[in-house]
Amino acid sequence: MIKIYGMPTCPYCDYVHEQIVGREGEFEYINIGENIRNMSAFMRMRDESPVFDHCKETGDVGIPAFVFEDGTISIDPADAGLIEYGSPAACSIEDHRSGRKGC
């Protein structure tokens, strides 16, 4: 199961979250704003993993963040088979209006 750390107030996280609805056997979404335990787990991971170095340099939080079963960490939704917000494969306004799944 892939763990996804994010927050509902983050548009990038929200876009990813919409893609995993109904796929609870594949993904676990962890809302880091829900409680201090979730935030602490994310911050510890962010502090210790070099995956987040560029995020920290540019002032980004580093969410959504993906943790795979083997412990590998990524901030690229494509690594989890998902589409990144704002990418060419992301939904257009017309896709959204027509009810495309994940839009």
Phi and psi restraints in degrees (range 20) as a CNS / XPLOR table:
assign (resid 1 and name C) (resid 2 and name N)
       (resid 2 and name CA) (resid 2 and name C) 1.0 -93.2 20.0 2
assign (resid 2 and name N) (resid 2 and name CA)
       (resid 2 and name C) (resid 3 and name N) 1.0 126.0 20.0 2
assign (resid 2 and name C) (resid 3 and name N)
       (resid 3 and name CA) (resid 3 and name C) 1.0 -90.4 20.0 2
assign (resid 3 and name N) (resid 3 and name CA)
       (resid 3 and name C) (resid 4 and name N) 1.0 135.2 20.0 2
assign (resid 3 and name C) (resid 4 and name N)
       (resid 4 and name CA) (resid 4 and name C) 1.0 -120.2 20.0 2
assign (resid 4 and name N) (resid 4 and name CA)
       (resid 4 and name C) (resid 5 and name N) 1.0 120.4 20.0 2
assign (resid 4 and name C) (resid 5 and name N)
       (resid 5 and name CA) (resid 5 and name C) 1.0 -95.0 20.0 2
assign (resid 5 and name N) (resid 5 and name CA)
       (resid 5 and name C) (resid 6 and name N) 1.0 128.1 20.0 2
assign (resid 5 and name C) (resid 6 and name N)
       (resid 6 and name CA) (resid 6 and name C) 1.0 -165.2 20.0 2
assign (resid 6 and name N) (resid 6 and name CA)
       (resid 6 and name C) (resid 7 and name N) 1.0 -172.2 20.0 2
assign (resid 6 and name C) (resid 7 and name N)
       (resid 7 and name CA) (resid 7 and name C) 1.0 -143.5 20.0 2
assign (resid 7 and name N) (resid 7 and name CA)
       (resid 7 and name C) (resid 8 and name N) 1.0 144.6 20.0 2
assign (resid 7 and name C) (resid 8 and name N)
       (resid 8 and name CA) (resid 8 and name C) 1.0 -68.0 20.0 2
assign (resid 8 and name N) (resid 8 and name CA)
       (resid 8 and name C) (resid 9 and name N) 1.0 -15.3 20.0 2
assign (resid 8 and name C) (resid 9 and name N)
       (resid 9 and name CA) (resid 9 and name C) 1.0 -87.3 20.0 2
assign (resid 9 and name N) (resid 9 and name CA)
       (resid 9 and name C) (resid 10 and name N) 1.0 -0.9 20.0 2
assign (resid 9 and name C) (resid 10 and name N)
       (resid 10 and name CA) (resid 10 and name C) 1.0 -98.1 20.0 2
assign (resid 10 and name N) (resid 10 and name CA)
       (resid 10 and name C) (resid 11 and name N) 1.0 117.9 20.0 2
assign (resid 10 and name C) (resid 11 and name N)
       (resid 11 and name CA) (resid 11 and name C) 1.0 -62.8 20.0 2
assign (resid 11 and name N) (resid 11 and name CA)
       (resid 11 and name C) (resid 12 and name N) 1.0 -31.2 20.0 2
assign (resid 11 and name C) (resid 12 and name N)
       (resid 12 and name CA) (resid 12 and name C) 1.0 -68.3 20.0 2
assign (resid 12 and name N) (resid 12 and name CA)
       (resid 12 and name C) (resid 13 and name N) 1.0 -41.0 20.0 2
assign (resid 12 and name C) (resid 13 and name N)
       (resid 13 and name CA) (resid 13 and name C) 1.0 -68.2 20.0 2
assign (resid 13 and name N) (resid 13 and name CA)
       (resid 13 and name C) (resid 14 and name N) 1.0 -42.2 20.0 2
assign (resid 13 and name C) (resid 14 and name N)
       (resid 14 and name CA) (resid 14 and name C) 1.0 -60.8 20.0 2
assign (resid 14 and name N) (resid 14 and name CA)
       (resid 14 and name C) (resid 15 and name N) 1.0 -40.5 20.0 2
assign (resid 14 and name C) (resid 15 and name N)
       (resid 15 and name CA) (resid 15 and name C) 1.0 -63.9 20.0 2
assign (resid 15 and name N) (resid 15 and name CA)
       (resid 15 and name C) (resid 16 and name N) 1.0 -42.4 20.0 2
assign (resid 15 and name C) (resid 16 and name N)
       (resid 16 and name CA) (resid 16 and name C) 1.0 -66.8 20.0 2
assign (resid 16 and name N) (resid 16 and name CA)
       (resid 16 and name C) (resid 17 and name N) 1.0 -44.2 20.0 2
assign (resid 16 and name C) (resid 17 and name N)
       (resid 17 and name CA) (resid 17 and name C) 1.0 -58.3 20.0 2
assign (resid 17 and name N) (resid 17 and name CA)
       (resid 17 and name C) (resid 18 and name N) 1.0 -40.8 20.0 2
assign (resid 17 and name C) (resid 18 and name N)
       (resid 18 and name CA) (resid 18 and name C) 1.0 -59.3 20.0 2
assign (resid 18 and name N) (resid 18 and name CA)
       (resid 18 and name C) (resid 19 and name N) 1.0 -31.8 20.0 2
assign (resid 18 and name C) (resid 19 and name N)
       (resid 19 and name CA) (resid 19 and name C) 1.0 -76.1 20.0 2
assign (resid 19 and name N) (resid 19 and name CA)
       (resid 19 and name C) (resid 20 and name N) 1.0 -18.3 20.0 2
assign (resid 19 and name C) (resid 20 and name N)
       (resid 20 and name CA) (resid 20 and name C) 1.0 -105.7 20.0 2
assign (resid 20 and name N) (resid 20 and name CA)
       (resid 20 and name C) (resid 21 and name N) 1.0 -1.4 20.0 2
assign (resid 20 and name C) (resid 21 and name N)
       (resid 21 and name CA) (resid 21 and name C) 1.0 -57.7 20.0 2
assign (resid 21 and name N) (resid 21 and name CA)
       (resid 21 and name C) (resid 22 and name N) 1.0 129.2 20.0 2
assign (resid 21 and name C) (resid 22 and name N)
       (resid 22 and name CA) (resid 22 and name C) 1.0 84.7 20.0 2
assign (resid 22 and name N) (resid 22 and name CA)
       (resid 22 and name C) (resid 23 and name N) 1.0 2.1 20.0 2
assign (resid 22 and name C) (resid 23 and name N)
       (resid 23 and name CA) (resid 23 and name C) 1.0 -117.4 20.0 2
assign (resid 23 and name N) (resid 23 and name CA)
       (resid 23 and name C) (resid 24 and name N) 1.0 39.8 20.0 2
assign (resid 23 and name C) (resid 24 and name N)
       (resid 24 and name CA) (resid 24 and name C) 1.0 -61.9 20.0 2
assign (resid 24 and name N) (resid 24 and name CA)
       (resid 24 and name C) (resid 25 and name N) 1.0 -21.6 20.0 2
assign (resid 24 and name C) (resid 25 and name N)
       (resid 25 and name CA) (resid 25 and name C) 1.0 -74.2 20.0 2
assign (resid 25 and name N) (resid 25 and name CA)
       (resid 25 and name C) (resid 26 and name N) 1.0 -19.1 20.0 2
assign (resid 25 and name C) (resid 26 and name N)
       (resid 26 and name CA) (resid 26 and name C) 1.0 -102.1 20.0 2
assign (resid 26 and name N) (resid 26 and name CA)
       (resid 26 and name C) (resid 27 and name N) 1.0 -32.3 20.0 2
assign (resid 26 and name C) (resid 27 and name N)
       (resid 27 and name CA) (resid 27 and name C) 1.0 -132.3 20.0 2
assign (resid 27 and name N) (resid 27 and name CA)
       (resid 27 and name C) (resid 28 and name N) 1.0 146.7 20.0 2
assign (resid 27 and name C) (resid 28 and name N)
       (resid 28 and name CA) (resid 28 and name C) 1.0 -122.8 20.0 2
assign (resid 28 and name N) (resid 28 and name CA)
       (resid 28 and name C) (resid 29 and name N) 1.0 118.9 20.0 2
assign (resid 28 and name C) (resid 29 and name N)
       (resid 29 and name CA) (resid 29 and name C) 1.0 -93.4 20.0 2
assign (resid 29 and name N) (resid 29 and name CA)
       (resid 29 and name C) (resid 30 and name N) 1.0 123.5 20.0 2
assign (resid 29 and name C) (resid 30 and name N)
       (resid 30 and name CA) (resid 30 and name C) 1.0 -112.6 20.0 2
assign (resid 30 and name N) (resid 30 and name CA)
       (resid 30 and name C) (resid 31 and name N) 1.0 111.2 20.0 2
assign (resid 30 and name C) (resid 31 and name N)
       (resid 31 and name CA) (resid 31 and name C) 1.0 -79.8 20.0 2
assign (resid 31 and name N) (resid 31 and name CA)
       (resid 31 and name C) (resid 32 and name N) 1.0 108.3 20.0 2
assign (resid 31 and name C) (resid 32 and name N)
       (resid 32 and name CA) (resid 32 and name C) 1.0 -71.1 20.0 2
assign (resid 32 and name N) (resid 32 and name CA)
       (resid 32 and name C) (resid 33 and name N) 1.0 -15.3 20.0 2
assign (resid 32 and name C) (resid 33 and name N)
       (resid 33 and name CA) (resid 33 and name C) 1.0 -91.3 20.0 2
assign (resid 33 and name N) (resid 33 and name CA)
       (resid 33 and name C) (resid 34 and name N) 1.0 -4.2 20.0 2
assign (resid 33 and name C) (resid 34 and name N)
       (resid 34 and name CA) (resid 34 and name C) 1.0 -71.5 20.0 2
assign (resid 34 and name N) (resid 34 and name CA)
       (resid 34 and name C) (resid 35 and name N) 1.0 -39.7 20.0 2
assign (resid 34 and name C) (resid 35 and name N)
       (resid 35 and name CA) (resid 35 and name C) 1.0 -158.8 20.0 2
assign (resid 35 and name N) (resid 35 and name CA)
       (resid 35 and name C) (resid 36 and name N) 1.0 165.8 20.0 2
assign (resid 35 and name C) (resid 36 and name N)
       (resid 36 and name CA) (resid 36 and name C) 1.0 -66.0 20.0 2
assign (resid 36 and name N) (resid 36 and name CA)
       (resid 36 and name C) (resid 37 and name N) 1.0 -30.0 20.0 2
assign (resid 36 and name C) (resid 37 and name N)
       (resid 37 and name CA) (resid 37 and name C) 1.0 -62.7 20.0 2
assign (resid 37 and name N) (resid 37 and name CA)
       (resid 37 and name C) (resid 38 and name N) 1.0 -45.2 20.0 2
assign (resid 37 and name C) (resid 38 and name N)
       (resid 38 and name CA) (resid 38 and name C) 1.0 -66.2 20.0 2
assign (resid 38 and name N) (resid 38 and name CA)
       (resid 38 and name C) (resid 39 and name N) 1.0 -43.8 20.0 2
assign (resid 38 and name C) (resid 39 and name N)
       (resid 39 and name CA) (resid 39 and name C) 1.0 -62.2 20.0 2
assign (resid 39 and name N) (resid 39 and name CA)
       (resid 39 and name C) (resid 40 and name N) 1.0 -43.7 20.0 2
assign (resid 39 and name C) (resid 40 and name N)
       (resid 40 and name CA) (resid 40 and name C) 1.0 -62.6 20.0 2
assign (resid 40 and name N) (resid 40 and name CA)
       (resid 40 and name C) (resid 41 and name N) 1.0 -43.0 20.0 2
assign (resid 40 and name C) (resid 41 and name N)
       (resid 41 and name CA) (resid 41 and name C) 1.0 -61.7 20.0 2
assign (resid 41 and name N) (resid 41 and name CA)
       (resid 41 and name C) (resid 42 and name N) 1.0 -43.2 20.0 2
assign (resid 41 and name C) (resid 42 and name N)
       (resid 42 and name CA) (resid 42 and name C) 1.0 -65.8 20.0 2
assign (resid 42 and name N) (resid 42 and name CA)
       (resid 42 and name C) (resid 43 and name N) 1.0 -45.9 20.0 2
assign (resid 42 and name C) (resid 43 and name N)
       (resid 43 and name CA) (resid 43 and name C) 1.0 -63.2 20.0 2
assign (resid 43 and name N) (resid 43 and name CA)
       (resid 43 and name C) (resid 44 and name N) 1.0 -39.2 20.0 2
assign (resid 43 and name C) (resid 44 and name N)
       (resid 44 and name CA) (resid 44 and name C) 1.0 -61.3 20.0 2
assign (resid 44 and name N) (resid 44 and name CA)
       (resid 44 and name C) (resid 45 and name N) 1.0 -45.3 20.0 2
assign (resid 44 and name C) (resid 45 and name N)
       (resid 45 and name CA) (resid 45 and name C) 1.0 -63.0 20.0 2
assign (resid 45 and name N) (resid 45 and name CA)
       (resid 45 and name C) (resid 46 and name N) 1.0 -44.7 20.0 2
assign (resid 45 and name C) (resid 46 and name N)
       (resid 46 and name CA) (resid 46 and name C) 1.0 -63.8 20.0 2
assign (resid 46 and name N) (resid 46 and name CA)
       (resid 46 and name C) (resid 47 and name N) 1.0 -39.2 20.0 2
assign (resid 46 and name C) (resid 47 and name N)
       (resid 47 and name CA) (resid 47 and name C) 1.0 -68.2 20.0 2
assign (resid 47 and name N) (resid 47 and name CA)
       (resid 47 and name C) (resid 48 and name N) 1.0 -32.1 20.0 2
assign (resid 47 and name C) (resid 48 and name N)
       (resid 48 and name CA) (resid 48 and name C) 1.0 -95.7 20.0 2
assign (resid 48 and name N) (resid 48 and name CA)
       (resid 48 and name C) (resid 49 and name N) 1.0 -22.2 20.0 2
assign (resid 48 and name C) (resid 49 and name N)
       (resid 49 and name CA) (resid 49 and name C) 1.0 -97.8 20.0 2
assign (resid 49 and name N) (resid 49 and name CA)
       (resid 49 and name C) (resid 50 and name N) 1.0 130.1 20.0 2
assign (resid 49 and name C) (resid 50 and name N)
       (resid 50 and name CA) (resid 50 and name C) 1.0 -67.0 20.0 2
assign (resid 50 and name N) (resid 50 and name CA)
       (resid 50 and name C) (resid 51 and name N) 1.0 -12.4 20.0 2
assign (resid 50 and name C) (resid 51 and name N)
       (resid 51 and name CA) (resid 51 and name C) 1.0 -57.0 20.0 2
assign (resid 51 and name N) (resid 51 and name CA)
       (resid 51 and name C) (resid 52 and name N) 1.0 -29.8 20.0 2
assign (resid 51 and name C) (resid 52 and name N)
       (resid 52 and name CA) (resid 52 and name C) 1.0 -93.6 20.0 2
assign (resid 52 and name N) (resid 52 and name CA)
       (resid 52 and name C) (resid 53 and name N) 1.0 1.8 20.0 2
assign (resid 52 and name C) (resid 53 and name N)
       (resid 53 and name CA) (resid 53 and name C) 1.0 -56.4 20.0 2
assign (resid 53 and name N) (resid 53 and name CA)
       (resid 53 and name C) (resid 54 and name N) 1.0 -47.5 20.0 2
assign (resid 53 and name C) (resid 54 and name N)
       (resid 54 and name CA) (resid 54 and name C) 1.0 -65.1 20.0 2
assign (resid 54 and name N) (resid 54 and name CA)
       (resid 54 and name C) (resid 55 and name N) 1.0 -39.3 20.0 2
assign (resid 54 and name C) (resid 55 and name N)
       (resid 55 and name CA) (resid 55 and name C) 1.0 -58.4 20.0 2
assign (resid 55 and name N) (resid 55 and name CA)
       (resid 55 and name C) (resid 56 and name N) 1.0 -45.7 20.0 2
assign (resid 55 and name C) (resid 56 and name N)
       (resid 56 and name CA) (resid 56 and name C) 1.0 -65.6 20.0 2
assign (resid 56 and name N) (resid 56 and name CA)
       (resid 56 and name C) (resid 57 and name N) 1.0 -37.8 20.0 2
assign (resid 56 and name C) (resid 57 and name N)
       (resid 57 and name CA) (resid 57 and name C) 1.0 -63.4 20.0 2
assign (resid 57 and name N) (resid 57 and name CA)
       (resid 57 and name C) (resid 58 and name N) 1.0 -35.9 20.0 2
assign (resid 57 and name C) (resid 58 and name N)
       (resid 58 and name CA) (resid 58 and name C) 1.0 -95.5 20.0 2
assign (resid 58 and name N) (resid 58 and name CA)
       (resid 58 and name C) (resid 59 and name N) 1.0 -0.7 20.0 2
assign (resid 58 and name C) (resid 59 and name N)
       (resid 59 and name CA) (resid 59 and name C) 1.0 84.1 20.0 2
assign (resid 59 and name N) (resid 59 and name CA)
       (resid 59 and name C) (resid 60 and name N) 1.0 11.6 20.0 2
assign (resid 59 and name C) (resid 60 and name N)
       (resid 60 and name CA) (resid 60 and name C) 1.0 -82.2 20.0 2
assign (resid 60 and name N) (resid 60 and name CA)
       (resid 60 and name C) (resid 61 and name N) 1.0 154.1 20.0 2
assign (resid 60 and name C) (resid 61 and name N)
       (resid 61 and name CA) (resid 61 and name C) 1.0 -74.5 20.0 2
assign (resid 61 and name N) (resid 61 and name CA)
       (resid 61 and name C) (resid 62 and name N) 1.0 -42.3 20.0 2
assign (resid 61 and name C) (resid 62 and name N)
       (resid 62 and name CA) (resid 62 and name C) 1.0 100.9 20.0 2
assign (resid 62 and name N) (resid 62 and name CA)
       (resid 62 and name C) (resid 63 and name N) 1.0 27.8 20.0 2
assign (resid 62 and name C) (resid 63 and name N)
       (resid 63 and name CA) (resid 63 and name C) 1.0 -120.3 20.0 2
assign (resid 63 and name N) (resid 63 and name CA)
       (resid 63 and name C) (resid 64 and name N) 1.0 148.9 20.0 2
assign (resid 63 and name C) (resid 64 and name N)
       (resid 64 and name CA) (resid 64 and name C) 1.0 -71.9 20.0 2
assign (resid 64 and name N) (resid 64 and name CA)
       (resid 64 and name C) (resid 65 and name N) 1.0 146.4 20.0 2
assign (resid 64 and name C) (resid 65 and name N)
       (resid 65 and name CA) (resid 65 and name C) 1.0 -120.3 20.0 2
assign (resid 65 and name N) (resid 65 and name CA)
       (resid 65 and name C) (resid 66 and name N) 1.0 141.2 20.0 2
assign (resid 65 and name C) (resid 66 and name N)
       (resid 66 and name CA) (resid 66 and name C) 1.0 -117.3 20.0 2
assign (resid 66 and name N) (resid 66 and name CA)
       (resid 66 and name C) (resid 67 and name N) 1.0 130.4 20.0 2
assign (resid 66 and name C) (resid 67 and name N)
       (resid 67 and name CA) (resid 67 and name C) 1.0 -119.5 20.0 2
assign (resid 67 and name N) (resid 67 and name CA)
       (resid 67 and name C) (resid 68 and name N) 1.0 119.8 20.0 2
assign (resid 67 and name C) (resid 68 and name N)
       (resid 68 and name CA) (resid 68 and name C) 1.0 -90.2 20.0 2
assign (resid 68 and name N) (resid 68 and name CA)
       (resid 68 and name C) (resid 69 and name N) 1.0 164.7 20.0 2
assign (resid 68 and name C) (resid 69 and name N)
       (resid 69 and name CA) (resid 69 and name C) 1.0 -56.2 20.0 2
assign (resid 69 and name N) (resid 69 and name CA)
       (resid 69 and name C) (resid 70 and name N) 1.0 -30.5 20.0 2
assign (resid 69 and name C) (resid 70 and name N)
       (resid 70 and name CA) (resid 70 and name C) 1.0 -84.3 20.0 2
assign (resid 70 and name N) (resid 70 and name CA)
       (resid 70 and name C) (resid 71 and name N) 1.0 3.6 20.0 2
assign (resid 70 and name C) (resid 71 and name N)
       (resid 71 and name CA) (resid 71 and name C) 1.0 91.9 20.0 2
assign (resid 71 and name N) (resid 71 and name CA)
       (resid 71 and name C) (resid 72 and name N) 1.0 -6.0 20.0 2
assign (resid 71 and name C) (resid 72 and name N)
       (resid 72 and name CA) (resid 72 and name C) 1.0 -63.8 20.0 2
assign (resid 72 and name N) (resid 72 and name CA)
       (resid 72 and name C) (resid 73 and name N) 1.0 139.9 20.0 2
assign (resid 72 and name C) (resid 73 and name N)
       (resid 73 and name CA) (resid 73 and name C) 1.0 -116.0 20.0 2
assign (resid 73 and name N) (resid 73 and name CA)
       (resid 73 and name C) (resid 74 and name N) 1.0 140.8 20.0 2
assign (resid 73 and name C) (resid 74 and name N)
       (resid 74 and name CA) (resid 74 and name C) 1.0 -144.1 20.0 2
assign (resid 74 and name N) (resid 74 and name CA)
       (resid 74 and name C) (resid 75 and name N) 1.0 154.7 20.0 2
assign (resid 74 and name C) (resid 75 and name N)
       (resid 75 and name CA) (resid 75 and name C) 1.0 -115.1 20.0 2
assign (resid 75 and name N) (resid 75 and name CA)
       (resid 75 and name C) (resid 76 and name N) 1.0 13.4 20.0 2
assign (resid 75 and name C) (resid 76 and name N)
       (resid 76 and name CA) (resid 76 and name C) 1.0 -105.8 20.0 2
assign (resid 76 and name N) (resid 76 and name CA)
       (resid 76 and name C) (resid 77 and name N) 1.0 111.2 20.0 2
assign (resid 76 and name C) (resid 77 and name N)
       (resid 77 and name CA) (resid 77 and name C) 1.0 -54.7 20.0 2
assign (resid 77 and name N) (resid 77 and name CA)
       (resid 77 and name C) (resid 78 and name N) 1.0 -31.0 20.0 2
assign (resid 77 and name C) (resid 78 and name N)
       (resid 78 and name CA) (resid 78 and name C) 1.0 -60.7 20.0 2
assign (resid 78 and name N) (resid 78 and name CA)
       (resid 78 and name C) (resid 79 and name N) 1.0 -30.8 20.0 2
assign (resid 78 and name C) (resid 79 and name N)
       (resid 79 and name CA) (resid 79 and name C) 1.0 -63.8 20.0 2
assign (resid 79 and name N) (resid 79 and name CA)
       (resid 79 and name C) (resid 80 and name N) 1.0 -24.3 20.0 2
assign (resid 79 and name C) (resid 80 and name N)
       (resid 80 and name CA) (resid 80 and name C) 1.0 -99.5 20.0 2
assign (resid 80 and name N) (resid 80 and name CA)
       (resid 80 and name C) (resid 81 and name N) 1.0 8.2 20.0 2
assign (resid 80 and name C) (resid 81 and name N)
       (resid 81 and name CA) (resid 81 and name C) 1.0 76.6 20.0 2
assign (resid 81 and name N) (resid 81 and name CA)
       (resid 81 and name C) (resid 82 and name N) 1.0 23.9 20.0 2
assign (resid 81 and name C) (resid 82 and name N)
       (resid 82 and name CA) (resid 82 and name C) 1.0 -116.0 20.0 2
assign (resid 82 and name N) (resid 82 and name CA)
       (resid 82 and name C) (resid 83 and name N) 1.0 167.6 20.0 2
assign (resid 82 and name C) (resid 83 and name N)
       (resid 83 and name CA) (resid 83 and name C) 1.0 -103.2 20.0 2
assign (resid 83 and name N) (resid 83 and name CA)
       (resid 83 and name C) (resid 84 and name N) 1.0 134.5 20.0 2
assign (resid 83 and name C) (resid 84 and name N)
       (resid 84 and name CA) (resid 84 and name C) 1.0 -80.7 20.0 2
assign (resid 84 and name N) (resid 84 and name CA)
       (resid 84 and name C) (resid 85 and name N) 1.0 140.2 20.0 2
assign (resid 84 and name C) (resid 85 and name N)
       (resid 85 and name CA) (resid 85 and name C) 1.0 -58.1 20.0 2
assign (resid 85 and name N) (resid 85 and name CA)
       (resid 85 and name C) (resid 86 and name N) 1.0 130.7 20.0 2
assign (resid 85 and name C) (resid 86 and name N)
       (resid 86 and name CA) (resid 86 and name C) 1.0 85.0 20.0 2
assign (resid 86 and name N) (resid 86 and name CA)
       (resid 86 and name C) (resid 87 and name N) 1.0 -1.3 20.0 2
assign (resid 86 and name C) (resid 87 and name N)
       (resid 87 and name CA) (resid 87 and name C) 1.0 -80.9 20.0 2
assign (resid 87 and name N) (resid 87 and name CA)
       (resid 87 and name C) (resid 88 and name N) 1.0 164.5 20.0 2
assign (resid 87 and name C) (resid 88 and name N)
       (resid 88 and name CA) (resid 88 and name C) 1.0 -57.4 20.0 2
assign (resid 88 and name N) (resid 88 and name CA)
       (resid 88 and name C) (resid 89 and name N) 1.0 -27.2 20.0 2
assign (resid 88 and name C) (resid 89 and name N)
       (resid 89 and name CA) (resid 89 and name C) 1.0 -85.1 20.0 2
assign (resid 89 and name N) (resid 89 and name CA)
       (resid 89 and name C) (resid 90 and name N) 1.0 -4.8 20.0 2
assign (resid 89 and name C) (resid 90 and name N)
       (resid 90 and name CA) (resid 90 and name C) 1.0 -68.6 20.0 2
assign (resid 90 and name N) (resid 90 and name CA)
       (resid 90 and name C) (resid 91 and name N) 1.0 164.1 20.0 2
assign (resid 90 and name C) (resid 91 and name N)
       (resid 91 and name CA) (resid 91 and name C) 1.0 -69.7 20.0 2
assign (resid 91 and name N) (resid 91 and name CA)
       (resid 91 and name C) (resid 92 and name N) 1.0 145.7 20.0 2
assign (resid 91 and name C) (resid 92 and name N)
       (resid 92 and name CA) (resid 92 and name C) 1.0 -94.3 20.0 2
assign (resid 92 and name N) (resid 92 and name CA)
       (resid 92 and name C) (resid 93 and name N) 1.0 172.9 20.0 2
assign (resid 92 and name C) (resid 93 and name N)
       (resid 93 and name CA) (resid 93 and name C) 1.0 -61.0 20.0 2
assign (resid 93 and name N) (resid 93 and name CA)
       (resid 93 and name C) (resid 94 and name N) 1.0 -40.2 20.0 2
assign (resid 93 and name C) (resid 94 and name N)
       (resid 94 and name CA) (resid 94 and name C) 1.0 -64.5 20.0 2
assign (resid 94 and name N) (resid 94 and name CA)
       (resid 94 and name C) (resid 95 and name N) 1.0 -40.1 20.0 2
assign (resid 94 and name C) (resid 95 and name N)
       (resid 95 and name CA) (resid 95 and name C) 1.0 -58.5 20.0 2
assign (resid 95 and name N) (resid 95 and name CA)
       (resid 95 and name C) (resid 96 and name N) 1.0 -45.3 20.0 2
assign (resid 95 and name C) (resid 96 and name N)
       (resid 96 and name CA) (resid 96 and name C) 1.0 -61.1 20.0 2
assign (resid 96 and name N) (resid 96 and name CA)
       (resid 96 and name C) (resid 97 and name N) 1.0 -46.9 20.0 2
assign (resid 96 and name C) (resid 97 and name N)
       (resid 97 and name CA) (resid 97 and name C) 1.0 -63.2 20.0 2
assign (resid 97 and name N) (resid 97 and name CA)
       (resid 97 and name C) (resid 98 and name N) 1.0 -34.4 20.0 2
assign (resid 97 and name C) (resid 98 and name N)
       (resid 98 and name CA) (resid 98 and name C) 1.0 -82.5 20.0 2
assign (resid 98 and name N) (resid 98 and name CA)
       (resid 98 and name C) (resid 99 and name N) 1.0 -1.8 20.0 2
assign (resid 98 and name C) (resid 99 and name N)
       (resid 99 and name CA) (resid 99 and name C) 1.0 85.5 20.0 2
assign (resid 99 and name N) (resid 99 and name CA)
       (resid 99 and name C) (resid 100 and name N) 1.0 20.8 20.0 2
assign (resid 99 and name C) (resid 100 and name N)
       (resid 100 and name CA) (resid 100 and name C) 1.0 -55.7 20.0 2
assign (resid 100 and name N) (resid 100 and name CA)
       (resid 100 and name C) (resid 101 and name N) 1.0 133.4 20.0 2
assign (resid 100 and name C) (resid 101 and name N)
       (resid 101 and name CA) (resid 101 and name C) 1.0 -60.4 20.0 2
assign (resid 101 and name N) (resid 101 and name CA)
       (resid 101 and name C) (resid 102 and name N) 1.0 135.6 20.0 2
assign (resid 101 and name C) (resid 102 and name N)
       (resid 102 and name CA) (resid 102 and name C) 1.0 88.5 20.0 2
assign (resid 102 and name N) (resid 102 and name CA)
       (resid 102 and name C) (resid 103 and name N) 1.0 0.5 20.0 2
